[in-house]
Amino acid sequence: MLAWVVCAAVIAGVGWTGASCLRQQADDPRPMTDAEAQRLSRVNVNNYKAGAVPFTADLPDSAGGGGFDGQIDWSQPVMHAEVAKEGKSTPHTLVQAVPGLVASREGTTRADAPVPEDDWTVRHMGQENRRGDDPQAATVDIIASAVLTLRSGRAADSQILKAKGSWLRQGVIDGATVDVFRAPLLLDAAASDDGQKLPEAVFWVDGESRLRRIQFNPGATSLATVDFLLSKKDVAKVHPVDLLGGAPIDPRKVTKAEAENLAGLRQRNSLGGADADITLPVADGKVIRAKGYVDWRAPMAYLAVDAPGKKNDGLLFVLPSGAATLRTEVDGKPPLQPQANGWKAQAWSERSEDGKPSDIDALLFKVLSMANPQIDNATVVKDKAAWLREDKLGSTATEVYEYPIPGDPDTDEPGQAAFRYWIGSKDDALHRIEMRTRKLGMAHVDLKPTDQPAAVVVPAPVAAGLGG
């Protein structure tokens, strides 16, 4: 039941009313047989086991037109696709979707090319539908939210599907004979017993309970069609981009050696610094990007901040007591000798939102807190830390961990901590800090460690205002 509630919430979140034109077709439906209902009931299980499956989707003209092609991996789950405007060859939009969130990137990169790492933004699934200014994006959100729900570790209740669905006809797709069913979109239809009207879909299912096609009405005057190209083999696996959480994790307890290494990380950092590159989603389609320097010996961070809206760009000093800002145009890294006047210094408490730090402040404070002259308690680290996965940052091989720093909130489940740390497999240095934002996926700070941090001149008003 919990899985159904999550799926239903995703569909409800995109504002899909469930308006249907499915019953206007010329079919002569009949009740399903027990065998047909059982075959339909196993579709979600087979989707979950299928791995990466290519698909192509056609959108109704009344819902923006055009189409998109890509792949879906229900085991993660993630959809990765290239969306084309009708009648236009370029530019395209790359889209990735996970339940509740959609990341997008404008450009000419094809869906079957290596996934770019930069220039992505993220939004809540269905945001474009609520705003109404991009009907195609809204339809893509609806299709993604609907198709991503078609996964489960167990078969649906075939008797409920039999009672609520119907057989429409037989057909052929890609050389395979299929039965065409009309049924509640969420195949675990038991939840509709509470009186809630579920959207319906047309399922084209082959003899092995594999979904070949799905059609449904995304609030338009005709149906959207998604074809799953099961005959294509050896499809390259695509993981969610960093803003959506990256590759799946496989948590385990850290070893004694790993715990000791993590316990010494902050002490090693305190002897040097790093170049920093920040990416932080702050609102639907809006991302703060910042570049600059960290000197853990001070400790201090100094950044050029490219925020949504030109008037919000500027320079930023971060000290343990607070932050100072200067509104100005930025391009790349900040100057090592910034102007002295015009700075606004604030203690952390003055910058808080309802008594809580904003995401940007939480991330900046975390950067400074990653230095300490004392080695952390390895016993505590071993008890509470978790290894999550191997990963690469550019050409640097890393191990991704979560482990408690004083002040971090406790978590009950590995993989759900507020912060993750990417540690170099060869140099044991900190190369990335990831932070779970309040509402929009993951932010990160990429770090290039150095023993000789940049010689930044701190303006006198900043030092005086923040006690530096």
Secondary structure, DSSP 4 states (H G I P E B T S, - for coil): -HHHHHHHHHHHHTT------GGGSS---BPPPHHHHHHHHTHHHHHHHS-EEEEEEE--GGGT--EEEEEEETTTTEEEEEEE-TT--S-EEEEEEETTEEEEEEES--TTSPPP-SS-EEEETTHHHHH-S-HHHHHHHHHHHHHHT---SS---HHHHHHH-EEEEEEEETTEEEEEEEEESSS-GGGGGGSPPPPEEEEEEETTS-EEEEEE-SSSSS-EEEEE-TT--SPPP-PPPGGGT-S----EEPPHHHHHHHHTHHHHHTT-EEEEEEEEEEETTEEEEEEEEEETTTTEEEEEEE-SSGGG-EEEEEETTEEEEEE----SSPPSS--SSS-EEEEHHHH-BTTB--HHHHHHHHHHHT--SSPP-HHHHHHH-EEEEEEEETTEEEEEEE---TTPPP-SSTT--SEEEEEETTT--EEEEEEE-SSSSEEEEEEEEESS-------HHHHHHHT-
